[in-house]
Amino acid sequence: MKPLRPTESELEILSVLWEKGPSTVREVHDILSQTKDAGYTTTLKLMQIMHEKELLQRDTSSKTHVYTAAISQQKTQQQLVNKMIDTVFGGSASQLVMQALGHHQSSAEELDQIRQYLSAIEKQQKETR
């Protein structure tokens, strides 16, 4: 599978669809316009382009077309993080984690989840040795 390269604007649209589920252009635009100044026709054109790029699926069975994300949030995040680790952090995942934790206020719950995740990784690595 070829790497996904959604633009920042495409990621904003994908985020709406991942959160909300199948939506019309109007629904996506209404959500985006709460934080971004963009015209309806800009949102429409961008979603049409995303459909051509196979980032979105479009249901044309009714008068109003309904769009859904054609790519998963998890796979997209994974590919983008992998690219960032390679290009920005010289391939070092630990540098990314230290940078993120050092410059982001994490809640106690987030830190507990990180500890649990690290413990699970350690356990898995010991089992495979």
N, C-alpha and C positions, 0 to 999 in steps of 0.2 A: 504494500500500500504506500502510495506517495505521501510525503509529509504534508500536513495541513499548514497553510500559511494565511489564516484569516487576518485581515487588517484590524486596526483598533475599532473602527466603526462597525465592521462585521462582527467582531467579538461582542460589542454592545448589543447588537441585535440577537446574536446567539444566546447571550445571557438572559435576555427577556424571554426568549422561547424556551430555554432550559427551565427557567423559573415558572413561567406561566403555562407552558404547553402550547398546543396548536392555537394559532392566533391569526387574525387578519392583519393587513398592513396598518389599518387604522388603529387597532389595539396596540400594536407594537409602537407605532408613532406616538400615540398618546402617552405611553409610559416613558419613551425616550425624551419627549418634549418637556417632561418635568425637570430634567437636569441638563438638557442640551437644546440649543437653538438650531433646529433643522426643519426644513419644509417637508410637508407630506410627500411631495413628488420626489424629493431626495431619498426619503426612506423607501418609497415604492421602487425607485430605480435600483437602489442598492440591494433590496431584497430580490429583485429580478436577476441582477448580476450574480448574487449568491446562489440562486437556483441554477443558473447556467454553470456555475463552478461546482455544483453538487454539494454545496454546504447546506442547502435547504431543500425540502421537498414541498411540493405545492399540490393541494387538492383543488381541482377545478370543477368538481361535480356540482357546485352551486354557483349562483351569481357572484358571490363574494368569495374570492380565493382565500384558502386557509393554508398557512405555512407552518411547517414543523422543522425542527433542526434535523438535518440528515447525518450529523456527526455527534458523537456523545461528548458530554462535558468532560468526563474523566479522560478519555483518549486525547481530546484537545489539550487539556491541562498538561497531561503527561508529555505530549510532543513539544509543547511550548516550553515547559520547564527543562526538558532534556536539551533543547536548543540553547536556552539561556545558560544552563550549566556549562555546555561546551563552549559557547562564544564569550560569555561574560566572566565566568569563573574558572576558565581553563580546565574544564572537565572535573572540577572538584565539587561534589555535592555538599561536602561538609562546609566549604566556604560559603555556599548559598545559605545553608541552614544558619550558620553563625551570623551572617549578615542580616538575615531576616529576624532572628531572635534578638540580636543586638540593637536593632533599630525599629522594633515594633513592640508595642505594649501587649503582651500575651496575658490572657486571663489564666487563673489557676486551673480552670477546667481544660483549657488548651494545653497548658504545660503537662497536666496529668495524661492527656491523650498522647502527647509526644513521648512521654516516658513509657507508656504502655506499648506504643508502636515500636520504640527502640528495643524494649524487652522482647517483643515478639520477633523482631529481626535477629537479635542475638540468639534466641532459642532456636530459630530456624537454621541459622548458620552452624550452631553447635551440632544439630541433628544431621546436617549434611556432611559433616567432616568425617 
